[in-house]
């Protein structure tokens, strides 16, 4: 069984599977092809029994609330697990930070004209459950497709899909681990880095997007990415050279007048050329997943040696065996909002 293969060379392969879809179509035969989700309610998008794999999710949303992309929470559970493997605000799940719609196209996630698409394969052995919780103050209109395959059984060694959202607002600038003879900050432990993902079990990390919001002008990157695999000490075996380098760019994007997108990496949202305001970048490890046998801690400096204060948030995507490490408690609504658009002012 070859789940989730997107190579054209596999299109001719015949497999024993059935194709299915759950959608919000109007069961009466009319044209009200959507869910009406009341304020405070949780809607079940899919509850699939048996073995299978979700192959595609499409969504579009109508809401009066300008922050609904952070106030709607998507959750997914596999095989009757007690805690969800996916718990992410809807916008962030589909690659959009800051509760802001922007068009972009990557291999696993795309957004065009308010249509959200996800192509990550999501296998399960006997049950898949997807819900969305409406934490706005009004009814939300929610259209969706969940496309999936079913099998007699799930053969093979497949991790379960996971996604997690985090935020640190503001990141805290503390005294460095050490300084050199020129009194330059040094980071020789990684302990104050921004944490994108902490996982336990066996699996592989397949990417993230990181969204930053800065009040001060000037380049906010220079943060090295660090992957601590299976509890290894500093320095980790995967140690990067700067934020834009991890996202496959270079030289602080200093001549980049426009955002850009590729299948595996992109700088897909920015507000100001002087580096203030909101920025979003993604990196998907489709060809080069980061594999771990026991645990993974992925963190990145916020500025060189963590010398930049700002609003950082992220969504990480990975596959692993169950059970997974308990997620940090999802922040309440008022602490999820982008601070310049009606959220909590954190800068004093």
N, C-alpha and C positions, 0 to 999 in steps of 0.2 A: 504494500500500500504506500502510495507516494503523496502524502498530504501536503497541500499548500504549494506545490511546485508551480512557478510562474514562467518557467522557460518555455519558449515556443516549441522546443523539440519534444516536449511531453504531451502536446495537444493531441497527438494521434494515438496515445496510449489508451486502451480500453480497460476500464476497471469496474468491479462489481460494487456499484454505489447507486443510490437514488438521489435525485435532486429535489429539493424542497424550498419553500419560501413561507415565511410568516410576515405579514405586512399589515398596515393600518387601513386596508381597503374597506369600503362601506359594505358591511355584510347584508344590508337590505337591497343591494343592487343600485343604490343611488350614488351620488358623487361626494358624499361627506367622508372622504378617504383619509381620515385622520383620527387621532385620539384627542379627546378633550380632557386634560389632566387638571383637576381642581387644585387650588392653592393648598399646599401641605400634603397632597396625596402622593402615593407611589403607584406607578403603573407597571404591570408586567408586560414586557415587550415579547418575550419568548420563554416558554417552558417546554423543553424538548426532552422526550423520553427515549432511551436507547443510546446506541453508539453512533457517533457522527463527528462532523467537523463543520463549524461555521466558516464560510468562505468569503462572505462580503456583508457589510452593513452599510446602509444608506439612510440618511436622516435629513430632514429639514424642519425648521421650527418657526413658529410665530408667537411672539410674546410682546406685551406692552413694556416689560421691564428691560431697561437698557443693559442690565447686568445678568440676564438670564443664563448666559453661557457659563457663568460661575455659580449660579444658584440652582441649576439642574444637575443632579448627581447620577452618573451612570454606574451601575454595579453589575458584576457578573460572577456567578458561582458555577463551579464544575463538580459534578458527581456528588452532590449533596454535602459539600463542605460547609462547615459552620460559619466561616468568615469568608467574605468575597475575595476573589483573586484580582478583581478590578474594582477600584473605587476612585473615580476621577470626575471632576466637573465635566459636563458634556463637551463644552468648547475645547478644553484642554485635552480631553481624550482624542479628539479629532485633529489635534495639532495647533490649536489656536490659543495663544496666551492673551492675558490682559482683558478677557471678555470682549475681544475685538475681532470682527470678521475681516479676514484678508484672504485673497485668492492665492493658493499655492498648489504645487503638484509634486509629490514624491511618489516613490514606489508603493509603500504601504498605506499612505494617507493622502487624500486630496480634498480641496475645498474650492468650489466654483459656484458663484452666484447662489450662495446660501445653501448649496447642496453639499453635505458632508459624506465622505466615503472612507471606509476602512477595509483593507484587504488582508490584514493579518489572519492567518489560519488559526482556528481555535478548536482543537480536538477535545473530545470528551468520551468517556467510556460508557456511561449510562444515563447522564442527565446534564442539561445545560439550562441555566436560568439567567435571564437578563431583565433588569428593572431600571426605571428612571424615577427619581424622586424630585418633585417640584417644590423647591423652597422659595419661590417667588410669592408675592401677595395676590396674584391673579391667576386665572386659568391660563394654561399654556396649550397651544395647538401643536401637536407632535405627529409628523408623518414619518414612516420608516419602512424599510425592508430589512429582514434578516434572511439571507440566503445560506443554505447549508446542505450538506450531504449526509446520508445515513448509511450505515454498514451493518452487517450481521454482528460484527464485533470489531473492536479497535485493536488491530494487530500492530505490533511494533513498539518501540521505546519512544514515546512522545511526551514531552513536557507539557504542562498546562500553561496557557497564556495568562500573563499578569500585567497589570498597569497600575501605577501609583503616582499620585500628585503630592507635591510638597511645596512649602513656601517658607521663606525666612525674610521677614520685613520689620526692621531693616537688618541686613547682615551687620554683625558687630566687628568693629576694628579693635583688636586687642594688641597688647605688646607682642612682638614676634618671638618665635622660639629662640632666636639668636640674631646678632648682627655681625657683619664682617668688619674688617679694619677701616672701611670707608663708611661705616655705620649704615650700610644697606640692610634692609630687612631680609632675614632668612627664614625659610620654612623647612624644618628638618624632621617634622613628625606628621604633618597633615591634619593635626587634631582640630584646627579651627576652620577647615575647609567647609564649603557648602556641600551638604550631602544630597546626592541625587538618588541613590539607591543603596539600601542595605538588605541583603537577602541571605537566607540560609537554606541549604539543600543542594541538590545537584541540578545544574541547568546552564543556561547561557543568556546573556544580556544582548538585546538586539537594537537598542537605541533610545533616544530621548529627544525632547526639545527643552531648551532653557530660555526663560523669558525674564528680562531684567528691565528695571525702571530706575533711572538715575536723576538726581536733582542737579549734580555738578557737571560742568562741561569737561571734556577731555576723555581720552580713551579709558574705558572701564575694564578692559580685558587683562591680558598678561597672566591670567590665572591658569596654572598647570592642571591638567586632568590627571587623576591618580586612581588606578584600579588595584585595590588590595584583594588578592585572590586567596581563598582558603586560609585566611588568618595570617598571611605573611606580614613581617614587620616593614617599616619604612627603611629604604626606598622600595616601593612596589615594583614588580617586574614590568608593568605598563605605566610609564610615567611620561607625561606629555610636556610640551614646551610653551603652551599658551592657549587661551580660550579660542581664538579664531583658528588656531592650528588644529585643535580637536575637531572643530566644525569644518575642517578641510579648506579653510580660507588661509589668508596670510596678511601680514603687515597691517594689522588692525583695520582692515577694510578701508584704508584711508583714501582711496580714489574711487570707492564704490558709490556711485550716485543713485543707484537703484537697488532694490532687493533682487535676489536671484533664487532659483530653485533648480535642483537636479534630482534624479531618482533617490540618491542616498544622502545628500546633504544640502543645506540651504540657509540663507539669511533672509527670512521671508517676511519680516515686518520691522519697520523702524519709523520713528516720528521725526527726529531731528538730526541734521548733519553734524552738529557739534557734539554728538554722543549723549546729550541729555535725553530724557524721555524714555520711551518704550522701545524695546528691541526683542526680536525672537529669532532663534536659530535652531535647526534640527540636524541630527546625525543618526542615520540608521545603519546598523551593523548587519546588513543582509548577507554580504559576501564574507564578512570577517567578525562573526559573533564572538563575544568575550565569554569563554567557557570557565565554569567553576565546578568543583566536586563537592565542596562543603559549604562555602560561603563566598559572598562578594560584597565589598564596600567600594562604591564608586563615589568619589568626591572630586570637587574642583575648587581651586582657589578663587575667591572673589577679589580680583585684582592681584598684583604680585604680592605673594606672602600675605594675602588676605588684608590688603590695605585700602579697599574700597567699600564704603557703606552704600547700600542700595536695597532695592526690593527685588529679591530673586525668587522665582518659582520654576517648577519643572515637572514634567511627566516622563517617567521611565517605563520602558516596555521590555519584558523578558519572559522566558519560558523556564519552568523548573518543575521538579517533583513536588508532590504534596507530602506533609503539610508545609505551608509557607510560614515565614516569620510574621507575627502579628503586625499589621500596619500601624504607623502612628495615627492617632485619632485625627480624623478629618477636621480641619478648622471649621468653626461655625461660620455662618454666612457673612457676618459683618467683617470677619478677618480674611475672607477670600476675595473681597472686592478690590479692584484696581484703585489705588488710593487717590489718584487725581480725577477720577470720574465719579466722585460721590462716596468713595470708600473712606476708611479711617485715615486721617492725616497723621503720619507717623514721624514727621521730620521736626516737629516743634516750631 
